[in-house]
Amino acid sequence: MKSFAVQLKKRREELGWTQTFTAQQIGVSLGTYNKWEKSAVPPKRKYLTVICIGMSVSEEYFH
């Protein structure tokens, strides 16, 4: 199973989005988003939902 961080980065790159653009779409700072991609901290549940909607994936994509 791939980690959340790996899947998050993979999907962002598939969409052709920068980290800055993705953070803006989700409504978090670039620093917060970067921590998610680096596996430093997982996103809060409310942000996971926003990520899934914005990136057009289900939560299962990240598991």
CORUR-V479302 format. One record per run of one state. SS is the DSSP state (H for helix, E for strand, L for the rest). FROM is the first residue (numbers start at 1). LEN is the number of residues. If there is no record, write none. Layout:
# CORUR-V479302
SS;FROM;LEN / SS;FROM;LEN
This chain:
# CORUR-V479302
L;1;3 / H;4;12 / L;16;3 / H;19;8 / L;27;3 / H;30;8 / L;38;7 / H;45;11 / L;56;3 / H;59;4 / L;63;1
